[in-house]
Amino acid sequence: MEELKIEIKELVKVFNGKKVLEIPSCRFEGKKIYSLYGPNGAGKTTLLNILAFLIEPTSGEVLYAEAEIKSSAENKRNLIKEITLVQQNPYLFNTTVEKNIGYGLRIRGMAREMIRERVREALSMVGLVGFEKRKAKELSGGEIQRVAIARGLALKPKVLLLDEPTANIDEVSKSILERVIAEVNRKYGTTVIFSTHDLSLAYRVSHEVIPLFEGRMVASPVENIMQGQIIKFNEVSVFDTGRVKLEVVAESPEATRISINPEEILVSKEKISSSARNSFKGRLIQISDEERFIKLVVDIGDNLKVKITRKSFNEMGLNIGSEIYLTFKSSAIKVF
């Protein structure tokens, strides 16, 4: 499959007078997997919709294979055939799985036998062989997502766009869709761009992670985002989330959000003496093995994600329910 490169230049999107996306420059090379990582409201869906021609940017350019899309209506029509977007909450027609997957192929005039072959191949990839005659209304949430992605795969696009493909679905479907993303890229050379708020998924599946926050690309993924207000503004200010108070370095008393780098949080079983201004006792509520490190979720009033080495985890003998201390400097907190 010939690759299709995408380049963004000075892209801006404004909704109701508010700038929701501002990306000066970004390039997606062909035949690679990219993840757009960020929280809700980061601009991930807006960017995917622009790339899929569903909405127009307010200003800026999107170049496909070095050709600006507005240069020719025919060029745009041809490109639309090469790019498929699967929405987070996809719509299936009230008919069989087979007819749903073959819909796009039928309107393109493909022969019936070829359609049947494409449908079988797509169902095999998403682990739903035997579901051909199943009605869409009989499917679970995870199965609906897999059928929607199979419908996109059947078109064999050069670029496959997936909006939160693993959100709110069962673990079996999540595992299958992770495999599908890697397989379609490896087998067909398809460029895959997917959005997610799951950082471990982003690193596990994609060749490149593109962190987004409040409509802008940021240098590193933003985690431990909290909302609140500055209640004391000074050389060292106090940020109140309503559940915990943290000492921060703020440039403005109007700040309403913070994020805390999970790699800069020190974990201990006893309270330690330190120059760090923030120290909280919490309860360990989640443990996940991320291969390169262990990720903990600790309830300190708000939930904080923390990354520690496997060695440290084993030495402390941590378990769900363990009471531990989290200590971090004001400089570990970004204020927005």
For each residue, the residues with C-beta under 8 A, 3 or more apart:
1: 31 156 158 188 189 190
2: 158
3: 29 30 31 158 189 191
4: 30 64 65 79 82 83 158 159 191
5: 27 28 29 30 63 64 65 66
6: 27 28 51 62 63 64 159 191
7: 26 27 28 61 62 63 66
8: 11 23 25 26 27 60 61 62 63
9: 24 25 60 61 62 63
10: 24 25 59 60 61
11: 8 21 22 23 24 26 50 57 59 60 61 62
12: 19 21 22 57 58 59 60
13: 19 20 21 43 46 50 55 57 58 215
14: 17 18 19 20 58
15: 18 20
16:
17: 14
18: 14 15
19: 12 13 14 22 215
20: 13 14 15 43 46 215
21: 11 12 13 43 46 47 50 57 215
22: 11 12 19 215 216
23: 8 11 26 47 60 216 217
24: 9 10 11
25: 8 9 10
26: 7 8 11 23 210 217
27: 5 6 7 8
28: 5 6 7 32 34 159 191 193
29: 3 5 32 191
30: 3 4 5 158 189 191
31: 1 3 185 189 190 191
32: 28 29 185 191 192 207 208
33: 181 182 185 191 192 193 194 205 206 207 208
34: 28 191 192 193 194 206 207 208 209 210
35: 193 194 195 196 201 202 205 206 208 209 210
36: 42 44 47 48 193 194 195 196 210 212
37: 44 195 196 197 199 202 209 210 211 212 221
38: 42 43 44 195 197 211 212 213 221 222
39: 42 197 213 222 225
40: 197
41: 214
42: 36 38 39 212 213 214 215
43: 13 20 21 38 46 47 212 214 215 216
44: 36 37 38 47 48 163 164 195 212
45: 48 49 88 163 164 195
46: 13 20 21 43 49 50 55 215
47: 21 23 36 43 44 50 51 195 212
48: 36 44 45 51 52 85 161 163 193 195
49: 45 46 52 54 55 85
50: 11 13 21 46 47 53 54 55 56 57 62
51: 6 47 48 62 83 85 159 161 193
52: 48 49 83 84 85 161
53: 50 69 76 79 80 83
54: 49 50 85
55: 13 46 49 50
56: 50
57: 11 12 13 21 50 60 62
58: 12 13 14
59: 10 11 12
60: 8 9 10 11 12 23 57
61: 7 8 9 10 11 68
62: 6 7 8 9 11 50 51 57 68 69
63: 5 6 7 8 9 66 67 68 69
64: 4 5 6 67 69 79
65: 4 5
66: 5 7 63
67: 63 64 71 75
68: 61 62 63 71
69: 53 62 63 64 75 76 79
70: 76
71: 67 68 75
72: 75 76
73: 76 77
74: 77 78
75: 67 69 71 72 78 79
76: 53 69 70 72 73 79 80
77: 73 74 80 81
78: 74 75 81 82
79: 4 53 64 69 75 76 82 83
80: 53 76 77 83
81: 77 78 108 155 157
82: 4 78 79 157 158 159
83: 4 51 52 53 79 80 157 158 159 161
84: 52 152 155 157 159 160 161
85: 48 49 51 52 54 152 161 162 163
86: 90 145 148 149 151 152 160 161 162 163 165
87: 90 91 148 163
88: 45 163 164 165 167
89:
90: 86 87 144 145 148
91: 87
92: 100 136 139 144 147 148
93: 99 100 103 136
94: 135 136 137
95: 99 100 135 136
96: 99 100 132 133 134 135 136
97: 100 101 123 128 131 132 133 134 135 136 139 147
98: 101 102 119 132 133
99: 93 95 96 102 103
100: 92 93 95 96 97 103 136 147 151
101: 97 98 118 119 122 123 147 150 151 154
102: 98 99 105 106 115 116 118 119 154
103: 93 99 100 106 107 151
104: 107 108 151 154 155
105: 102 108 110 114 115 118 154 155
106: 102 103 109 110 115
107: 103 104
108: 81 104 105
109: 106
110: 105 106 114 115 118
111: 114 115
112: 115 116
113: 116 117
114: 105 110 111 117 118
115: 102 105 106 110 111 112 118 119
116: 102 112 113 119 120
117: 113 114 120 121
118: 101 102 105 110 114 115 121 122 154 156
119: 98 101 102 115 116 122 123 132 150 154
120: 116 117 123 124 129 132
121: 117 118 124 125 153 154
122: 101 118 119 125 126 150 151 153 154
123: 97 101 119 120 126 128 129 131 132 150
124: 120 121 127 129
125: 121 122 150 153 180 183 184
126: 122 123 146 147 149 150 153 176 177 180
127: 124 146 176
128: 97 123 131 143 146 147 150
129: 120 123 124
130:
131: 97 123 128 134 139 143 147
132: 96 97 98 119 120 123
133: 96 97 98
134: 96 97 131 138 139
135: 94 95 96 97 138 139
136: 92 93 94 95 96 97 100 139 144 147
137: 94
138: 134 135
139: 92 97 131 134 135 136 143 144 147
140: 143 144 170 173
141: 144 145 168 169 170 173
142: 145 146 169 170 172 173 174
143: 128 131 139 140 146 147 173
144: 90 92 136 139 140 141 147 148
145: 86 90 141 142 148 149 165 169 173 177
146: 126 127 128 142 143 149 150 173 176 177
147: 92 97 100 101 126 128 131 136 139 143 144 150 151
148: 86 87 90 92 144 145 151 152
149: 86 126 145 146 152 153 162 165 177 180
150: 101 119 122 123 125 126 128 146 147 153 154
151: 86 100 101 103 104 122 147 148 154 155
152: 84 85 86 148 149 155 157 160
153: 121 122 125 126 149 150 156 160 180 184
154: 101 102 104 105 118 119 121 122 150 151
155: 81 84 104 105 151 152
156: 1 118 153 188 190
157: 81 82 83 84 152 160 190
158: 1 2 3 4 30 82 83 190 191
159: 4 6 28 51 82 83 84 190 191 192 193
160: 84 86 152 153 157 184 190 191 192 193
161: 48 51 52 83 84 85 86 192 193 194
162: 85 86 149 165 181 192 193 194 195
163: 44 45 48 85 86 87 88 194 195
164: 44 45 88 167 194 195 196 197
165: 86 88 145 149 162 177 181 194 196
166: 169 173 174 177 178 196 198 201
167: 88 164 196 197
168: 141
169: 141 142 145 166 173 174 177
170: 140 141 142 173 174
171: 174 175
172: 142 175 176
173: 140 141 142 143 145 146 166 169 170 176 177
174: 142 166 169 170 171 177 178
175: 171 172 178 179
176: 126 127 146 172 173 179 180
177: 126 145 146 149 165 166 169 173 174 180 181
178: 166 174 175 181 182 201 204 205
179: 175 176 182 183
180: 125 126 149 153 176 177 183 184
181: 33 162 165 177 178 184 185 192 194 205
182: 33 178 179 185 186 205
183: 125 179 180 186 187
184: 125 153 160 180 181 187 188 190 192
185: 31 32 33 181 182 188 189 190 191 192
186: 182 183
187: 183 184
188: 1 156 184 185
189: 1 3 30 31 185
190: 1 31 156 157 158 159 160 184 185
191: 3 4 6 28 29 30 31 32 33 34 158 159 160 185
192: 32 33 34 159 160 161 162 181 184 185 206
193: 28 33 34 35 36 48 51 159 160 161 162
194: 33 34 35 36 161 162 163 164 165 181 205 206
195: 35 36 37 38 44 45 47 48 162 163 164
196: 35 36 37 164 165 166 167 199 201 202
197: 37 38 39 40 164 167
198: 166 201 202
199: 37 196 202 203 209 221 223
200: 203 204 288 290 295
201: 35 166 178 196 198 204 205
202: 35 37 196 198 199 205 206 209 221
203: 199 200 206 209 290
204: 178 200 201
205: 33 35 178 181 182 194 201 202
206: 33 34 35 192 194 202 203 209
207: 32 33 34
208: 32 33 34 35
209: 34 35 37 199 202 203 206 221
210: 26 34 35 36 37 217
211: 37 38 217 218 219 220 221 222
212: 36 37 38 42 43 44 47 215 216 217 218
213: 38 39 42 216 218 222 259
214: 41 42 43 336
215: 13 19 20 21 22 42 43 46 212
216: 22 23 43 212 213
217: 23 26 210 211 212
218: 211 212 213 221 222
219: 211
220: 211
221: 37 38 199 202 209 211 218
222: 38 39 211 213 218 225 259 334
223: 199 259 260 261 262 305
224: 259 260 261 262 304 305
225: 39 222 257 258 259
226: 239 241 257 258 259 260 302
227: 241 256 257
228: 239 240 241 242 256 257 258
229: 239 240 255 256
230: 233 237 238 239 240 248 250 252 253 254 255
231: 238 239 240 245
232: 237 238
233: 230 237 250 253
234: 237
235: 249
236: 247 248 249 277 330
237: 230 232 233 234 247 248 249 250 253 335
238: 230 231 232 245 246 247 248
239: 226 228 229 230 231 245 246 247 248 250 255 258 333 335
240: 228 229 230 231 244 245
241: 226 227 228 244 245 246 301 302
242: 228
243: 301 302
244: 240 241 280 300 301 302
245: 231 238 239 240 241
246: 238 239 241 258 278 330 333
247: 236 237 238 239 277 278 330
248: 230 236 237 238 239 258 330 333 335
249: 235 236 237 330 331 333 335
250: 230 233 237 239 253 255 335
251: 255 335
252: 230 255
253: 230 233 237 250
254: 230
255: 229 230 239 250 251 252 258 335 336
256: 227 228 229 336
257: 225 226 227 228 335 336
258: 225 226 228 239 246 248 255 333 334 335 336
259: 213 222 223 224 225 226 333 334 336
260: 223 224 226 264 265 304 328 332 333 334
261: 223 224 264 265 332 334
262: 223 224 265 295 304 305 306 307
263: 307
264: 260 261 328 329 331 332
265: 260 261 262 304 306 307 326 327 328 332
266: 272 274 276 326 327 328
267: 296 298 306 308 312 316 324 325 326
268: 271 272 316 324 325 327
269: 316 322 323 324 325
270: 325
271: 268 279 281 325
272: 266 268 279 325 327
273:
274: 266 279 327
275: 329
276: 266 279 327 328 329 330
277: 236 247 329 330
278: 246 247 326 327 328 329 330 332 333
279: 271 272 274 276 325 326 327
280: 244 300 301 325 326 327
281: 271 300 323 324 325
282: 298 299 300 301 304 323 324 325 326
283: 298 299 321 322 323 324
284: 287 296 297 298 318 319 320 321 322 323 324
285: 297 298 299 303 320 321
286: 295 296 297 320
287: 284 294 295 296 297 313 318 319 320
288: 200 294 295
289: 294 295 310
290: 200 203 293 294 295 307
291:
292:
293: 290 307 308 309 310
294: 287 288 289 290 307 308 309 310 312 313
295: 200 262 286 287 288 289 290 305 306 307
296: 267 284 286 287 305 306 307 308 313 318
297: 284 285 286 287 303 304 305 306
298: 267 282 283 284 285 303 304 306 324 326
299: 282 283 285 302 303
300: 244 280 281 282 303 304 326
301: 241 243 244 280 282
302: 226 241 243 244 299
303: 285 297 298 299 300
304: 224 260 262 265 282 297 298 300 326
305: 223 224 262 295 296 297
306: 262 265 267 295 296 297 298 326
307: 262 263 265 290 293 294 295 296
308: 267 293 294 296 312 313
309: 293 294 312 313
310: 289 293 294 313 314
311: 314 315
312: 267 294 308 309 315 316
313: 287 294 296 308 309 310 316 318
314: 310 311 317
315: 311 312
316: 267 268 269 312 313 322 324
317: 314
318: 284 287 296 313 322 324
319: 284 287 322
320: 284 285 286 287
321: 283 284 285
322: 269 283 284 316 318 319
323: 269 281 282 283 284
324: 267 268 269 281 282 283 284 298 316 318
325: 267 268 269 270 271 272 279 280 281 282
326: 265 266 267 278 279 280 282 298 300 304 306
327: 265 266 268 272 274 276 278 279 280
328: 260 264 265 266 276 278 332 333
329: 264 275 276 277 278 332
330: 236 246 247 248 249 276 277 278 333
331: 249 264
332: 260 261 264 265 278 328 329
333: 239 246 248 249 258 259 260 278 328 330
334: 222 258 259 260 261
335: 237 239 248 249 250 251 255 257 258
336: 214 255 256 257 258 259
